[in-house]
Amino acid sequence: QVQLVESGGGAVQAGGSLRLSCAASGFTYSRNCMGWFRQAPGKGREGVASIDRDGTTSYAESVKGRFTISKDNAKNTLYLQLNSLKPEDTAMYYCAAESGYCHGVFGYWGQGTQVTVSS
């Protein structure tokens, strides 16, 4: 059974930083695609970043240059470094997993961790 557990969210002021983590059980990061998504109140879910099984990364335009996705295959943990945070980054952040290479069909989801950025 696949289980993804996010941590690291919190409340910060604009310009601050956070590091989100996503630990997995029943799933091997090195063989699969991983991603971070977010959903703000009243808005739809938005893809933030993804990292493919070969390490190739992809980012939403709104976070390019500020957020960095990475993974530690030995620890089976996914990370999202959030720098230069803006109030519009406030959302629930979810990690997700897709079997094999990235195709945009994420079948496994964590419970989310809240990020709140104040101005």
Contacts in CASP RR format, 6 or more apart in sequence:
PFRMAT RR
TARGET T0000
AUTHOR 0000-0000-0000
METHOD contacts of the structure
MODEL  1
QVQLVESGGGAVQAGGSLRLSCAASGFTYSRNCMGWFRQAPGKGREGVAS
IDRDGTTSYAESVKGRFTISKDNAKNTLYLQLNSLKPEDTAMYYCAAESG
YCHGVFGYWGQGTQVTVSS
1 25 0 8 1.000
1 26 0 8 1.000
2 24 0 8 1.000
2 25 0 8 1.000
2 26 0 8 1.000
2 27 0 8 1.000
2 97 0 8 1.000
2 108 0 8 1.000
3 24 0 8 1.000
3 25 0 8 1.000
3 26 0 8 1.000
3 27 0 8 1.000
3 110 0 8 1.000
4 22 0 8 1.000
4 23 0 8 1.000
4 24 0 8 1.000
4 27 0 8 1.000
4 95 0 8 1.000
4 96 0 8 1.000
4 97 0 8 1.000
4 108 0 8 1.000
4 109 0 8 1.000
4 110 0 8 1.000
5 22 0 8 1.000
5 23 0 8 1.000
5 24 0 8 1.000
5 110 0 8 1.000
5 111 0 8 1.000
6 20 0 8 1.000
6 21 0 8 1.000
6 22 0 8 1.000
6 93 0 8 1.000
6 94 0 8 1.000
6 95 0 8 1.000
6 110 0 8 1.000
6 111 0 8 1.000
6 112 0 8 1.000
6 113 0 8 1.000
7 20 0 8 1.000
7 21 0 8 1.000
7 22 0 8 1.000
7 23 0 8 1.000
7 113 0 8 1.000
8 18 0 8 1.000
8 19 0 8 1.000
8 20 0 8 1.000
8 21 0 8 1.000
8 113 0 8 1.000
9 18 0 8 1.000
9 20 0 8 1.000
9 93 0 8 1.000
9 113 0 8 1.000
9 114 0 8 1.000
9 115 0 8 1.000
10 18 0 8 1.000
10 113 0 8 1.000
10 114 0 8 1.000
10 115 0 8 1.000
10 116 0 8 1.000
11 116 0 8 1.000
11 117 0 8 1.000
11 118 0 8 1.000
12 18 0 8 1.000
12 85 0 8 1.000
12 115 0 8 1.000
12 116 0 8 1.000
12 117 0 8 1.000
12 118 0 8 1.000
13 117 0 8 1.000
13 118 0 8 1.000
13 119 0 8 1.000
14 85 0 8 1.000
14 86 0 8 1.000
14 87 0 8 1.000
14 117 0 8 1.000
14 118 0 8 1.000
14 119 0 8 1.000
15 83 0 8 1.000
15 84 0 8 1.000
15 85 0 8 1.000
15 86 0 8 1.000
15 117 0 8 1.000
16 83 0 8 1.000
16 84 0 8 1.000
16 85 0 8 1.000
16 117 0 8 1.000
17 81 0 8 1.000
17 82 0 8 1.000
17 83 0 8 1.000
17 84 0 8 1.000
17 85 0 8 1.000
18 81 0 8 1.000
18 82 0 8 1.000
18 85 0 8 1.000
18 115 0 8 1.000
19 79 0 8 1.000
19 80 0 8 1.000
19 81 0 8 1.000
19 82 0 8 1.000
20 36 0 8 1.000
20 79 0 8 1.000
20 80 0 8 1.000
20 81 0 8 1.000
20 82 0 8 1.000
20 93 0 8 1.000
20 95 0 8 1.000
20 113 0 8 1.000
20 115 0 8 1.000
21 77 0 8 1.000
21 78 0 8 1.000
21 79 0 8 1.000
22 34 0 8 1.000
22 36 0 8 1.000
22 77 0 8 1.000
22 78 0 8 1.000
22 79 0 8 1.000
22 80 0 8 1.000
22 95 0 8 1.000
22 110 0 8 1.000
23 75 0 8 1.000
23 76 0 8 1.000
23 77 0 8 1.000
24 76 0 8 1.000
24 77 0 8 1.000
24 78 0 8 1.000
24 97 0 8 1.000
25 76 0 8 1.000
27 76 0 8 1.000
27 97 0 8 1.000
27 108 0 8 1.000
28 73 0 8 1.000
28 76 0 8 1.000
29 71 0 8 1.000
29 72 0 8 1.000
29 73 0 8 1.000
29 76 0 8 1.000
29 77 0 8 1.000
29 78 0 8 1.000
29 97 0 8 1.000
30 53 0 8 1.000
30 73 0 8 1.000
31 53 0 8 1.000
31 100 0 8 1.000
32 53 0 8 1.000
32 97 0 8 1.000
32 98 0 8 1.000
32 99 0 8 1.000
32 100 0 8 1.000
33 50 0 8 1.000
33 51 0 8 1.000
33 52 0 8 1.000
33 53 0 8 1.000
33 97 0 8 1.000
33 98 0 8 1.000
33 99 0 8 1.000
33 100 0 8 1.000
33 101 0 8 1.000
33 102 0 8 1.000
33 103 0 8 1.000
33 104 0 8 1.000
33 106 0 8 1.000
34 50 0 8 1.000
34 51 0 8 1.000
34 69 0 8 1.000
34 71 0 8 1.000
34 78 0 8 1.000
34 95 0 8 1.000
34 96 0 8 1.000
34 97 0 8 1.000
34 98 0 8 1.000
35 47 0 8 1.000
35 48 0 8 1.000
35 49 0 8 1.000
35 50 0 8 1.000
35 51 0 8 1.000
35 69 0 8 1.000
35 78 0 8 1.000
35 95 0 8 1.000
35 96 0 8 1.000
35 97 0 8 1.000
35 98 0 8 1.000
35 106 0 8 1.000
36 47 0 8 1.000
36 48 0 8 1.000
36 49 0 8 1.000
36 50 0 8 1.000
36 69 0 8 1.000
36 78 0 8 1.000
36 80 0 8 1.000
36 93 0 8 1.000
36 94 0 8 1.000
36 95 0 8 1.000
36 96 0 8 1.000
37 45 0 8 1.000
37 46 0 8 1.000
37 47 0 8 1.000
37 48 0 8 1.000
37 93 0 8 1.000
37 94 0 8 1.000
37 95 0 8 1.000
37 96 0 8 1.000
37 106 0 8 1.000
38 45 0 8 1.000
38 46 0 8 1.000
38 47 0 8 1.000
38 48 0 8 1.000
38 89 0 8 1.000
38 91 0 8 1.000
38 92 0 8 1.000
38 93 0 8 1.000
38 94 0 8 1.000
38 115 0 8 1.000
39 45 0 8 1.000
39 46 0 8 1.000
39 91 0 8 1.000
39 92 0 8 1.000
39 94 0 8 1.000
40 46 0 8 1.000
40 88 0 8 1.000
40 90 0 8 1.000
40 91 0 8 1.000
40 92 0 8 1.000
43 91 0 8 1.000
45 94 0 8 1.000
46 60 0 8 1.000
46 91 0 8 1.000
47 60 0 8 1.000
48 59 0 8 1.000
48 60 0 8 1.000
48 63 0 8 1.000
48 67 0 8 1.000
48 69 0 8 1.000
48 80 0 8 1.000
48 93 0 8 1.000
49 57 0 8 1.000
49 58 0 8 1.000
49 59 0 8 1.000
49 60 0 8 1.000
49 63 0 8 1.000
49 67 0 8 1.000
49 68 0 8 1.000
49 69 0 8 1.000
49 80 0 8 1.000
50 57 0 8 1.000
50 58 0 8 1.000
50 69 0 8 1.000
50 102 0 8 1.000
50 104 0 8 1.000
51 57 0 8 1.000
51 58 0 8 1.000
51 69 0 8 1.000
51 70 0 8 1.000
51 71 0 8 1.000
51 78 0 8 1.000
52 58 0 8 1.000
52 101 0 8 1.000
52 102 0 8 1.000
53 100 0 8 1.000
53 101 0 8 1.000
53 102 0 8 1.000
54 101 0 8 1.000
55 71 0 8 1.000
56 102 0 8 1.000
57 69 0 8 1.000
58 102 0 8 1.000
59 65 0 8 1.000
59 67 0 8 1.000
59 69 0 8 1.000
62 88 0 8 1.000
63 89 0 8 1.000
66 82 0 8 1.000
66 83 0 8 1.000
66 84 0 8 1.000
66 85 0 8 1.000
67 80 0 8 1.000
67 81 0 8 1.000
67 82 0 8 1.000
67 83 0 8 1.000
68 79 0 8 1.000
68 80 0 8 1.000
68 81 0 8 1.000
68 83 0 8 1.000
69 78 0 8 1.000
69 79 0 8 1.000
69 80 0 8 1.000
69 81 0 8 1.000
70 78 0 8 1.000
70 79 0 8 1.000
70 81 0 8 1.000
71 77 0 8 1.000
71 78 0 8 1.000
71 79 0 8 1.000
72 79 0 8 1.000
78 95 0 8 1.000
80 93 0 8 1.000
80 95 0 8 1.000
82 89 0 8 1.000
82 115 0 8 1.000
85 115 0 8 1.000
85 117 0 8 1.000
86 117 0 8 1.000
87 117 0 8 1.000
87 118 0 8 1.000
87 119 0 8 1.000
88 117 0 8 1.000
89 115 0 8 1.000
89 117 0 8 1.000
90 115 0 8 1.000
90 116 0 8 1.000
90 117 0 8 1.000
91 114 0 8 1.000
91 115 0 8 1.000
92 112 0 8 1.000
92 113 0 8 1.000
92 114 0 8 1.000
92 115 0 8 1.000
93 112 0 8 1.000
93 113 0 8 1.000
93 114 0 8 1.000
93 115 0 8 1.000
94 109 0 8 1.000
94 110 0 8 1.000
94 111 0 8 1.000
94 112 0 8 1.000
95 109 0 8 1.000
95 110 0 8 1.000
95 112 0 8 1.000
96 106 0 8 1.000
96 107 0 8 1.000
96 108 0 8 1.000
96 109 0 8 1.000
96 110 0 8 1.000
97 106 0 8 1.000
97 107 0 8 1.000
97 108 0 8 1.000
97 109 0 8 1.000
98 104 0 8 1.000
98 105 0 8 1.000
98 106 0 8 1.000
98 107 0 8 1.000
98 108 0 8 1.000
99 107 0 8 1.000
END
